[in-house]
Amino acid sequence: MISMIGELLTSGSAAHMVAAVLLLGGGAVFAVCGTALGFIDVREHRLPNRIVYPWAAITFGLLVLTAFLLTDAAGLGRAVAAGLGWGLLFLLVALIHPPAVGMGDAKLAVVLGMYTGFLGWGTFAAGLALSFVLGGVVSIGLLLSRRAASTSRIAFGPFLIMGTALALIFS
């Protein structure tokens, strides 16, 4: 995303520069909301709707405007499809096996899917994979160090946020 924003800022097109500023704003919103949700999830094992819902609305709005400025309807379509796909996947898991992920994770996945999907399916796949890899590595570390048991609840939201952030930064 960093290289994309750099290209947009230096393109000389006013529409591209505004799109870059919108993407930077989206990154700032991601940082603020993601950090807040990560700390709340670790402490309370929940992802409050009062943060997730506005974040989803802001993200969608920014992506609609960015897609319009870049004439990238396909990017917006990918963002919506990725958000709904990732959210539905987590919703199914939450309904089938509630201890695995919570409903807050499913709602958060919609927002994160929109961000990654806008940049492409590779970024979407990387965000999803990195989230699970980070969560798995930390969980194994906690089990091996005996700081957690196999029955311990570990907040997954921070790993979703970190995995997505890494995918976005390095895409």
N, CA and C atoms as an extended XYZ file, in Angstrom:
513
Properties=species:S:1:pos:R:3:atomname:S:1:resname:S:1:resid:I:1 pbc="F F F"
N         0.826       -1.187        0.000 N   MET     1
C         0.000        0.000        0.000 CA  MET     1
C         0.874        1.256        0.000 C   MET     1
N         2.012        1.186        0.658 N   ILE     2
C         2.897        2.344        0.740 CA  ILE     2
C         3.351        2.758       -0.651 C   ILE     2
N         3.731        1.783       -1.477 N   SER     3
C         4.174        2.128       -2.829 CA  SER     3
C         3.015        2.667       -3.658 C   SER     3
N         1.822        2.132       -3.460 N   MET     4
C         0.647        2.620       -4.185 CA  MET     4
C         0.367        4.080       -3.828 C   MET     4
N         0.420        4.392       -2.550 N   ILE     5
C         0.177        5.768       -2.116 CA  ILE     5
C         1.258        6.692       -2.674 C   ILE     5
N         2.502        6.238       -2.653 N   GLY     6
C         3.595        7.033       -3.222 CA  GLY     6
C         3.386        7.305       -4.699 C   GLY     6
N         2.971        6.282       -5.444 N   GLU     7
C         2.716        6.461       -6.875 CA  GLU     7
C         1.569        7.442       -7.110 C   GLU     7
N         0.522        7.322       -6.293 N   LEU     8
C        -0.621        8.227       -6.446 CA  LEU     8
C        -0.227        9.673       -6.142 C   LEU     8
N         0.570        9.857       -5.090 N   LEU     9
C         0.980       11.216       -4.710 CA  LEU     9
C         1.870       11.878       -5.752 C   LEU     9
N         2.648       11.075       -6.462 N   THR    10
C         3.586       11.636       -7.433 CA  THR    10
C         3.089       11.556       -8.868 C   THR    10
N         1.843       11.143       -9.062 N   SER    11
C         1.316       10.960      -10.419 CA  SER    11
C         1.047       12.267      -11.140 C   SER    11
N         0.851       13.336      -10.380 N   GLY    12
C         0.529       14.611      -11.005 CA  GLY    12
C        -0.958       14.821      -11.217 C   GLY    12
N        -1.741       13.794      -11.002 N   SER    13
C        -3.195       13.891      -11.153 CA  SER    13
C        -3.816       14.326       -9.835 C   SER    13
N        -4.677       15.329       -9.891 N   ALA    14
C        -5.341       15.813       -8.672 CA  ALA    14
C        -6.208       14.711       -8.065 C   ALA    14
N        -6.910       13.957       -8.912 N   ALA    15
C        -7.768       12.877       -8.416 CA  ALA    15
C        -6.934       11.819       -7.709 C   ALA    15
N        -5.781       11.500       -8.275 N   HIS    16
C        -4.911       10.498       -7.650 CA  HIS    16
C        -4.346       10.990       -6.319 C   HIS    16
N        -4.015       12.266       -6.260 N   MET    17
C        -3.503       12.821       -5.003 CA  MET    17
C        -4.573       12.799       -3.913 C   MET    17
N        -5.791       13.138       -4.269 N   VAL    18
C        -6.885       13.080       -3.293 CA  VAL    18
C        -7.123       11.639       -2.858 C   VAL    18
N        -7.055       10.698       -3.806 N   ALA    19
C        -7.214        9.281       -3.470 CA  ALA    19
C        -6.122        8.839       -2.496 C   ALA    19
N        -4.900        9.304       -2.718 N   ALA    20
C        -3.796        8.971       -1.818 CA  ALA    20
C        -4.057        9.501       -0.416 C   ALA    20
N        -4.554       10.718       -0.337 N   VAL    21
C        -4.872       11.309        0.972 CA  VAL    21
C        -5.983       10.510        1.658 C   VAL    21
N        -6.971       10.074        0.882 N   LEU    22
C        -8.041        9.244        1.455 CA  LEU    22
C        -7.488        7.915        1.980 C   LEU    22
N        -6.583        7.313        1.219 N   LEU    23
C        -5.972        6.053        1.672 CA  LEU    23
C        -5.128        6.270        2.927 C   LEU    23
N        -4.423        7.396        2.981 N   LEU    24
C        -3.666        7.718        4.200 CA  LEU    24
C        -4.607        7.913        5.383 C   LEU    24
N        -5.732        8.580        5.142 N   GLY    25
C        -6.744        8.741        6.186 CA  GLY    25
C        -7.284        7.394        6.638 C   GLY    25
N        -7.516        6.505        5.669 N   GLY    26
C        -7.957        5.160        6.017 CA  GLY    26
C        -6.929        4.424        6.857 C   GLY    26
N        -5.658        4.653        6.554 N   GLY    27
C        -4.591        4.047        7.349 CA  GLY    27
C        -4.567        4.588        8.771 C   GLY    27
N        -4.812        5.876        8.907 N   ALA    28
C        -4.860        6.478       10.243 CA  ALA    28
C        -6.042        5.932       11.040 C   ALA    28
N        -7.196        5.818       10.386 N   VAL    29
C        -8.374        5.248       11.057 CA  VAL    29
C        -8.092        3.809       11.455 C   VAL    29
N        -7.429        3.059       10.560 N   PHE    30
C        -7.052        1.674       10.862 CA  PHE    30
C        -6.171        1.628       12.111 C   PHE    30
N        -5.190        2.501       12.155 N   ALA    31
C        -4.265        2.503       13.296 CA  ALA    31
C        -4.983        2.804       14.605 C   ALA    31
N        -5.850        3.803       14.599 N   VAL    32
C        -6.552        4.194       15.826 CA  VAL    32
C        -7.533        3.107       16.263 C   VAL    32
N        -8.405        2.701       15.344 N   CYS    33
C        -9.422        1.699       15.699 CA  CYS    33
C        -8.788        0.339       15.984 C   CYS    33
N        -7.822       -0.047       15.161 N   GLY    34
C        -7.159       -1.336       15.366 CA  GLY    34
C        -6.439       -1.411       16.696 C   GLY    34
N        -5.753       -0.348       17.066 N   THR    35
C        -5.046       -0.325       18.355 CA  THR    35
C        -6.033       -0.404       19.508 C   THR    35
N        -7.083        0.401       19.438 N   ALA    36
C        -8.091        0.388       20.510 CA  ALA    36
C        -8.728       -0.984       20.631 C   ALA    36
N        -9.135       -1.569       19.511 N   LEU    37
C        -9.780       -2.881       19.555 CA  LEU    37
C        -8.828       -3.970       20.031 C   LEU    37
N        -7.574       -3.879       19.622 N   GLY    38
C        -6.598       -4.877       20.066 CA  GLY    38
C        -6.446       -4.887       21.579 C   GLY    38
N        -6.310       -3.710       22.174 N   PHE    39
C        -6.176       -3.632       23.630 CA  PHE    39
C        -7.448       -4.085       24.339 C   PHE    39
N        -8.596       -3.678       23.822 N   ILE    40
C        -9.867       -4.073       24.447 CA  ILE    40
C       -10.043       -5.581       24.371 C   ILE    40
N        -9.734       -6.179       23.213 N   ASP    41
C        -9.919       -7.620       23.049 CA  ASP    41
C        -9.006       -8.411       23.975 C   ASP    41
N        -7.772       -7.988       24.115 N   VAL    42
C        -6.849       -8.683       25.024 CA  VAL    42
C        -7.352       -8.601       26.461 C   VAL    42
N        -7.847       -7.444       26.849 N   ARG    43
C        -8.280       -7.226       28.226 CA  ARG    43
C        -9.651       -7.831       28.532 C   ARG    43
N       -10.603       -7.673       27.592 N   GLU    44
C       -11.988       -8.034       27.887 CA  GLU    44
C       -12.549       -9.164       27.021 C   GLU    44
N       -11.791       -9.639       26.052 N   HIS    45
C       -12.250      -10.674       25.119 CA  HIS    45
C       -13.540      -10.277       24.414 C   HIS    45
N       -13.572       -9.050       23.923 N   ARG    46
C       -14.705       -8.585       23.130 CA  ARG    46
C       -14.230       -7.451       22.220 C   ARG    46
N       -14.970       -7.274       21.137 N   LEU    47
C       -14.685       -6.217       20.172 CA  LEU    47
C       -15.957       -5.372       20.069 C   LEU    47
N       -15.991       -4.247       20.755 N   PRO    48
C       -17.233       -3.461       20.865 CA  PRO    48
C       -17.770       -2.944       19.528 C   PRO    48
N       -19.081       -3.113       19.355 N   ASN    49
C       -19.762       -2.621       18.153 CA  ASN    49
C       -19.605       -1.110       18.001 C   ASN    49
N       -19.499       -0.393       19.107 N   ARG    50
C       -19.413        1.066       19.030 CA  ARG    50
C       -18.116        1.527       18.359 C   ARG    50
N       -17.170        0.622       18.199 N   ILE    51
C       -15.950        0.934       17.440 CA  ILE    51
C       -15.990        0.254       16.074 C   ILE    51
N       -16.392       -1.010       16.033 N   VAL    52
C       -16.362       -1.774       14.782 CA  VAL    52
C       -17.319       -1.199       13.746 C   VAL    52
N       -18.556       -0.880       14.130 N   TYR    53
C       -19.536       -0.390       13.158 CA  TYR    53
C       -19.135        0.942       12.525 C   TYR    53
N       -18.750        1.947       13.323 N   PRO    54
C       -18.304        3.189       12.674 CA  PRO    54
C       -17.066        2.988       11.802 C   PRO    54
N       -16.165        2.111       12.251 N   TRP    55
C       -14.969        1.829       11.461 CA  TRP    55
C       -15.366        1.228       10.119 C   TRP    55
N       -16.321        0.317       10.129 N   ALA    56
C       -16.789       -0.291        8.879 CA  ALA    56
C       -17.394        0.761        7.959 C   ALA    56
N       -18.207        1.647        8.502 N   ALA    57
C       -18.845        2.686        7.692 CA  ALA    57
C       -17.808        3.650        7.109 C   ALA    57
N       -16.859        4.065        7.924 N   ILE    58
C       -15.804        4.978        7.455 CA  ILE    58
C       -14.978        4.304        6.361 C   ILE    58
N       -14.612        3.050        6.595 N   THR    59
C       -13.809        2.311        5.620 CA  THR    59
C       -14.546        2.196        4.295 C   THR    59
N       -15.817        1.811        4.353 N   PHE    60
C       -16.590        1.677        3.125 CA  PHE    60
C       -16.676        3.020        2.397 C   PHE    60
N       -16.956        4.069        3.131 N   GLY    61
C       -17.049        5.397        2.517 CA  GLY    61
C       -15.746        5.824        1.860 C   GLY    61
N       -14.646        5.625        2.564 N   LEU    62
C       -13.342        5.995        1.998 CA  LEU    62
C       -13.028        5.175        0.751 C   LEU    62
N       -13.365        3.896        0.773 N   LEU    63
C       -13.075        3.046       -0.385 CA  LEU    63
C       -13.973        3.389       -1.573 C   LEU    63
N       -15.218        3.762       -1.322 N   VAL    64
C       -16.101        4.189       -2.410 CA  VAL    64
C       -15.533        5.440       -3.067 C   VAL    64
N       -15.154        6.419       -2.248 N   LEU    65
C       -14.587        7.654       -2.796 CA  LEU    65
C       -13.280        7.390       -3.536 C   LEU    65
N       -12.432        6.555       -2.963 N   THR    66
C       -11.148        6.236       -3.596 CA  THR    66
C       -11.369        5.516       -4.923 C   THR    66
N       -12.273        4.546       -4.943 N   ALA    67
C       -12.567        3.824       -6.178 CA  ALA    67
C       -13.106        4.771       -7.248 C   ALA    67
N       -13.947        5.710       -6.848 N   PHE    68
C       -14.477        6.698       -7.789 CA  PHE    68
C       -13.351        7.550       -8.366 C   PHE    68
N       -12.475        8.036       -7.500 N   LEU    69
C       -11.373        8.892       -7.957 CA  LEU    69
C       -10.399        8.144       -8.856 C   LEU    69
N       -10.217        6.863       -8.593 N   LEU    70
C        -9.284        6.063       -9.383 CA  LEU    70
C        -9.977        5.338      -10.533 C   LEU    70
N       -11.274        5.545      -10.673 N   THR    71
C       -12.118        4.795      -11.615 CA  THR    71
C       -11.821        3.300      -11.524 C   THR    71
N       -11.887        2.795      -10.292 N   ASP    72
C       -11.542        1.405      -10.001 CA  ASP    72
C       -12.752        0.681       -9.398 C   ASP    72
N       -13.767        0.466      -10.217 N   ALA    73
C       -14.957       -0.248       -9.754 CA  ALA    73
C       -14.604       -1.679       -9.364 C   ALA    73
N       -13.648       -2.278      -10.057 N   ALA    74
C       -13.238       -3.644       -9.738 CA  ALA    74
C       -12.641       -3.712       -8.334 C   ALA    74
N       -11.866       -2.714       -7.958 N   GLY    75
C       -11.280       -2.679       -6.616 CA  GLY    75
C       -12.342       -2.586       -5.548 C   GLY    75
N       -13.363       -1.769       -5.800 N   LEU    76
C       -14.463       -1.648       -4.850 CA  LEU    76
C       -15.242       -2.958       -4.780 C   LEU    76
N       -15.469       -3.578       -5.914 N   GLY    77
C       -16.151       -4.877       -5.923 CA  GLY    77
C       -15.387       -5.929       -5.152 C   GLY    77
N       -14.061       -5.953       -5.334 N   ARG    78
C       -13.216       -6.893       -4.573 CA  ARG    78
C       -13.302       -6.606       -3.091 C   ARG    78
N       -13.281       -5.317       -2.730 N   ALA    79
C       -13.332       -4.938       -1.307 CA  ALA    79
C       -14.621       -5.446       -0.669 C   ALA    79
N       -15.738       -5.245       -1.348 N   VAL    80
C       -17.020       -5.698       -0.809 CA  VAL    80
C       -17.061       -7.222       -0.740 C   VAL    80
N       -16.637       -7.879       -1.822 N   ALA    81
C       -16.641       -9.346       -1.847 CA  ALA    81
C       -15.716       -9.927       -0.773 C   ALA    81
N       -14.540       -9.343       -0.618 N   ALA    82
C       -13.592       -9.830        0.383 CA  ALA    82
C       -14.113       -9.606        1.794 C   ALA    82
N       -14.700       -8.438        2.038 N   GLY    83
C       -15.261       -8.161        3.357 CA  GLY    83
C       -16.377       -9.119        3.700 C   GLY    83
N       -17.291       -9.311        2.757 N   LEU    84
C       -18.395      -10.236        3.011 CA  LEU    84
C       -17.915      -11.681        3.119 C   LEU    84
N       -16.957      -12.047        2.268 N   GLY    85
C       -16.433      -13.417        2.306 CA  GLY    85
C       -15.736      -13.740        3.610 C   GLY    85
N       -14.849      -12.846        4.040 N   TRP    86
C       -14.107      -13.072        5.280 CA  TRP    86
C       -15.074      -13.050        6.463 C   TRP    86
N       -16.015      -12.118        6.446 N   GLY    87
C       -17.005      -12.037        7.521 CA  GLY    87
C       -17.884      -13.273        7.586 C   GLY    87
N       -18.344      -13.764        6.431 N   LEU    88
C       -19.185      -14.971        6.411 CA  LEU    88
C       -18.418      -16.207        6.874 C   LEU    88
N       -17.158      -16.296        6.483 N   LEU    89
C       -16.328      -17.416        6.936 CA  LEU    89
C       -16.256      -17.439        8.464 C   LEU    89
N       -15.995      -16.291        9.048 N   PHE    90
C       -15.897      -16.212       10.508 CA  PHE    90
C       -17.257      -16.397       11.171 C   PHE    90
N       -18.311      -15.914       10.529 N   LEU    91
C       -19.654      -16.122       11.067 CA  LEU    91
C       -19.975      -17.609       11.121 C   LEU    91
N       -19.665      -18.329       10.069 N   LEU    92
C       -19.913      -19.772       10.057 CA  LEU    92
C       -19.136      -20.474       11.163 C   LEU    92
N       -17.868      -20.118       11.313 N   VAL    93
C       -17.059      -20.724       12.371 CA  VAL    93
C       -17.643      -20.381       13.742 C   VAL    93
N       -18.058      -19.139       13.935 N   ALA    94
C       -18.632      -18.714       15.214 CA  ALA    94
C       -19.928      -19.459       15.514 C   ALA    94
N       -20.714      -19.747       14.493 N   LEU    95
C       -21.967      -20.467       14.705 CA  LEU    95
C       -21.749      -21.962       14.905 C   LEU    95
N       -20.780      -22.533       14.185 N   ILE    96
C       -20.518      -23.967       14.283 CA  ILE    96
C       -19.747      -24.316       15.549 C   ILE    96
N       -18.737      -23.509       15.860 N   HIS    97
C       -17.887      -23.794       17.030 CA  HIS    97
C       -17.584      -22.484       17.757 C   HIS    97
N       -18.543      -21.997       18.570 N   PRO    98
C       -18.408      -20.683       19.219 CA  PRO    98
C       -17.105      -20.436       19.997 C   PRO    98
N       -16.507      -21.445       20.637 N   PRO    99
C       -15.267      -21.122       21.348 CA  PRO    99
C       -14.102      -20.722       20.428 C   PRO    99
N       -14.187      -21.065       19.143 N   ALA   100
C       -13.074      -20.792       18.231 CA  ALA   100
C       -12.927      -19.294       17.950 C   ALA   100
N       -13.996      -18.647       17.523 N   VAL   101
C       -13.991      -17.209       17.273 CA  VAL   101
C       -15.325      -16.649       17.728 C   VAL   101
N       -15.338      -15.372       18.012 N   GLY   102
C       -16.570      -14.741       18.461 CA  GLY   102
C       -17.219      -13.938       17.354 C   GLY   102
N       -18.403      -13.445       17.650 N   MET   103
C       -19.132      -12.631       16.683 CA  MET   103
C       -18.396      -11.309       16.410 C   MET   103
N       -17.689      -10.797       17.410 N   GLY   104
C       -16.896       -9.588       17.189 CA  GLY   104
C       -15.810       -9.820       16.150 C   GLY   104
N       -15.205      -11.007       16.180 N   ASP   105
C       -14.188      -11.342       15.180 CA  ASP   105
C       -14.802      -11.370       13.784 C   ASP   105
N       -16.034      -11.888       13.674 N   ALA   106
C       -16.705      -11.952       12.374 CA  ALA   106
C       -16.979      -10.549       11.839 C   ALA   106
N       -17.410       -9.649       12.718 N   LYS   107
C       -17.677       -8.275       12.280 CA  LYS   107
C       -16.372       -7.556       11.926 C   LYS   107
N       -15.349       -7.782       12.719 N   LEU   108
C       -14.043       -7.187       12.431 CA  LEU   108
C       -13.508       -7.693       11.097 C   LEU   108
N       -13.729       -8.965       10.804 N   ALA   109
C       -13.241       -9.548        9.551 CA  ALA   109
C       -13.829       -8.853        8.328 C   ALA   109
N       -15.054       -8.352        8.436 N   VAL   110
C       -15.659       -7.613        7.320 CA  VAL   110
C       -14.837       -6.362        7.019 C   VAL   110
N       -14.484       -5.631        8.058 N   VAL   111
C       -13.703       -4.399        7.876 CA  VAL   111
C       -12.330       -4.727        7.292 C   VAL   111
N       -11.672       -5.708        7.861 N   LEU   112
C       -10.330       -6.056        7.416 CA  LEU   112
C       -10.346       -6.608        5.998 C   LEU   112
N       -11.384       -7.362        5.673 N   GLY   113
C       -11.527       -7.877        4.312 CA  GLY   113
C       -11.689       -6.761        3.297 C   GLY   113
N       -12.422       -5.712        3.668 N   MET   114
C       -12.579       -4.586        2.743 CA  MET   114
C       -11.233       -3.931        2.448 C   MET   114
N       -10.443       -3.703        3.482 N   TYR   115
C        -9.126       -3.087        3.277 CA  TYR   115
C        -8.268       -3.935        2.347 C   TYR   115
N        -8.134       -5.213        2.680 N   THR   116
C        -7.237       -6.068        1.905 CA  THR   116
C        -7.780       -6.344        0.511 C   THR   116
N        -9.086       -6.552        0.400 N   GLY   117
C        -9.679       -6.840       -0.896 CA  GLY   117
C        -9.514       -5.706       -1.876 C   GLY   117
N        -9.551       -4.478       -1.393 N   PHE   118
C        -9.387       -3.324       -2.279 CA  PHE   118
C        -8.050       -3.380       -2.998 C   PHE   118
N        -7.028       -3.851       -2.305 N   LEU   119
C        -5.688       -3.908       -2.907 CA  LEU   119
C        -5.476       -5.135       -3.776 C   LEU   119
N        -6.316       -6.149       -3.631 N   GLY   120
C        -6.189       -7.334       -4.480 CA  GLY   120
C        -6.341       -8.622       -3.685 C   GLY   120
N        -6.584       -9.683       -4.440 N   TRP   121
C        -6.803      -10.985       -3.796 CA  TRP   121
C        -5.548      -11.503       -3.125 C   TRP   121
N        -4.375      -11.158       -3.642 N   GLY   122
C        -3.125      -11.575       -3.001 CA  GLY   122
C        -2.973      -10.945       -1.620 C   GLY   122
N        -3.316       -9.668       -1.523 N   THR   123
C        -3.259       -8.977       -0.233 CA  THR   123
C        -4.294       -9.561        0.722 C   THR   123
N        -5.472       -9.869        0.199 N   PHE   124
C        -6.521      -10.498        1.002 CA  PHE   124
C        -6.024      -11.834        1.573 C   PHE   124
N        -5.467      -12.684        0.711 N   ALA   125
C        -4.966      -13.994        1.148 CA  ALA   125
C        -3.827      -13.838        2.155 C   ALA   125
N        -2.951      -12.869        1.910 N   ALA   126
C        -1.828      -12.643        2.828 CA  ALA   126
C        -2.326      -12.183        4.191 C   ALA   126
N        -3.302      -11.288        4.217 N   GLY   127
C        -3.850      -10.825        5.494 CA  GLY   127
C        -4.480      -11.949        6.282 C   GLY   127
N        -5.235      -12.784        5.613 N   LEU   128
C        -5.874      -13.922        6.266 CA  LEU   128
C        -4.825      -14.903        6.786 C   LEU   128
N        -3.863      -15.247        5.932 N   ALA   129
C        -2.825      -16.212        6.320 CA  ALA   129
C        -1.959      -15.669        7.457 C   ALA   129
N        -1.516      -14.427        7.349 N   LEU   130
C        -0.670      -13.853        8.394 CA  LEU   130
C        -1.393      -13.798        9.739 C   LEU   130
N        -2.686      -13.523        9.721 N   SER   131
C        -3.459      -13.482       10.961 CA  SER   131
C        -3.415      -14.832       11.667 C   SER   131
N        -3.626      -15.896       10.903 N   PHE   132
C        -3.619      -17.231       11.504 CA  PHE   132
C        -2.216      -17.667       11.903 C   PHE   132
N        -1.224      -17.325       11.106 N   VAL   133
C         0.159      -17.684       11.448 CA  VAL   133
C         0.581      -16.986       12.738 C   VAL   133
N         0.324      -15.670       12.827 N   LEU   134
C         0.684      -14.937       14.048 CA  LEU   134
C        -0.035      -15.503       15.268 C   LEU   134
N        -1.337      -15.749       15.133 N   GLY   135
C        -2.103      -16.322       16.234 CA  GLY   135
C        -1.590      -17.687       16.630 C   GLY   135
N        -1.244      -18.497       15.650 N   GLY   136
C        -0.727      -19.840       15.926 CA  GLY   136
C         0.627      -19.830       16.598 C   GLY   136
N         1.528      -18.996       16.110 N   VAL   137
C         2.877      -18.919       16.687 CA  VAL   137
C         2.815      -18.443       18.138 C   VAL   137
N         2.033      -17.406       18.401 N   VAL   138
C         1.917      -16.901       19.768 CA  VAL   138
C         1.252      -17.943       20.665 C   VAL   138
N         0.225      -18.605       20.171 N   SER   139
C        -0.456      -19.631       20.968 CA  SER   139
C         0.482      -20.786       21.313 C   SER   139
N         1.250      -21.222       20.340 N   ILE   140
C         2.219      -22.302       20.595 CA  ILE   140
C         3.253      -21.845       21.618 C   ILE   140
N         3.722      -20.609       21.467 N   GLY   141
C         4.680      -20.067       22.436 CA  GLY   141
C         4.102      -20.032       23.842 C   GLY   141
N         2.847      -19.616       23.967 N   LEU   142
C         2.198      -19.580       25.287 CA  LEU   142
C         2.022      -20.986       25.859 C   LEU   142
N         1.688      -21.945       25.005 N   LEU   143
C         1.543      -23.325       25.473 CA  LEU   143
C         2.883      -23.907       25.920 C   LEU   143
N         3.912      -23.688       25.111 N   LEU   144
C         5.236      -24.225       25.446 CA  LEU   144
C         5.817      -23.590       26.701 C   LEU   144
N         5.536      -22.319       26.916 N   SER   145
C         6.047      -21.641       28.106 CA  SER   145
C         5.138      -21.845       29.315 C   SER   145
N         4.063      -22.582       29.100 N   ARG   146
C         3.079      -22.901       30.144 CA  ARG   146
C         2.400      -21.653       30.714 C   ARG   146
N         2.327      -20.616       29.898 N   ARG   147
C         1.596      -19.406       30.295 CA  ARG   147
C         0.136      -19.514       29.880 C   ARG   147
N        -0.166      -20.592       29.134 N   ALA   148
C        -1.543      -20.875       28.732 CA  ALA   148
C        -1.712      -22.383       28.633 C   ALA   148
N        -2.942      -22.829       28.808 N   ALA   149
C        -3.273      -24.246       28.658 CA  ALA   149
C        -4.084      -24.425       27.384 C   ALA   149
N        -4.315      -25.671       27.003 N   SER   150
C        -5.085      -25.915       25.782 CA  SER   150
C        -6.524      -25.416       25.908 C   SER   150
N        -6.977      -25.176       27.120 N   THR   151
C        -8.338      -24.670       27.337 CA  THR   151
C        -8.376      -23.148       27.517 C   THR   151
N        -7.245      -22.501       27.475 N   SER   152
C        -7.189      -21.045       27.662 CA  SER   152
C        -7.829      -20.319       26.488 C   SER   152
N        -8.460      -19.195       26.787 N   ARG   153
C        -9.030      -18.334       25.743 CA  ARG   153
C        -7.997      -17.277       25.380 C   ARG   153
N        -7.715      -17.193       24.105 N   ILE   154
C        -6.755      -16.205       23.611 CA  ILE   154
C        -7.494      -15.316       22.622 C   ILE   154
N        -7.433      -14.024       22.842 N   ALA   155
C        -8.111      -13.072       21.962 CA  ALA   155
C        -7.512      -13.161       20.560 C   ALA   155
N        -8.373      -13.290       19.554 N   PHE   156
C        -7.905      -13.427       18.175 CA  PHE   156
C        -7.899      -12.095       17.432 C   PHE   156
N        -8.672      -11.121       17.908 N   GLY   157
C        -8.751       -9.817       17.251 CA  GLY   157
C        -7.394       -9.165       16.999 C   GLY   157
N        -6.509       -9.143       17.997 N   PRO   158
C        -5.203       -8.520       17.759 CA  PRO   158
C        -4.413       -9.182       16.631 C   PRO   158
N        -4.561      -10.496       16.494 N   PHE   159
C        -3.841      -11.190       15.419 CA  PHE   159
C        -4.460      -10.881       14.056 C   PHE   159
N        -5.784      -10.751       14.023 N   LEU   160
C        -6.448      -10.345       12.786 CA  LEU   160
C        -5.961       -8.960       12.361 C   LEU   160
N        -5.893       -8.064       13.318 N   ILE   161
C        -5.481       -6.686       13.034 CA  ILE   161
C        -4.018       -6.633       12.617 C   ILE   161
N        -3.149       -7.318       13.353 N   MET   162
C        -1.714       -7.287       13.021 CA  MET   162
C        -1.426       -7.960       11.689 C   MET   162
N        -2.045       -9.109       11.439 N   GLY   163
C        -1.841       -9.807       10.177 CA  GLY   163
C        -2.282       -8.979        8.996 C   GLY   163
N        -3.434       -8.331        9.144 N   THR   164
C        -3.938       -7.471        8.074 CA  THR   164
C        -3.033       -6.257        7.880 C   THR   164
N        -2.610       -5.657        8.980 N   ALA   165
C        -1.727       -4.483        8.880 CA  ALA   165
C        -0.445       -4.837        8.145 C   ALA   165
N         0.149       -5.978        8.465 N   LEU   166
C         1.370       -6.394        7.778 CA  LEU   166
C         1.119       -6.612        6.284 C   LEU   166
N         0.006       -7.263        5.959 N   ALA   167
C        -0.314       -7.506        4.552 CA  ALA   167
C        -0.507       -6.182        3.811 C   ALA   167
N        -1.170       -5.226        4.448 N   LEU   168
C        -1.399       -3.934        3.812 CA  LEU   168
C        -0.096       -3.162        3.629 C   LEU   168
N         0.740       -3.165        4.643 N   ILE   169
C         1.993       -2.412        4.574 CA  ILE   169
C         2.910       -2.958        3.494 C   ILE   169
N         3.000       -4.269        3.404 N   PHE   170
C         3.965       -4.867        2.481 CA  PHE   170
C         3.390       -5.238        1.130 C   PHE   170
N         2.130       -4.891        0.877 N   SER   171
C         1.549       -5.223       -0.438 CA  SER   171
C         1.931       -4.194       -1.484 C   SER   171
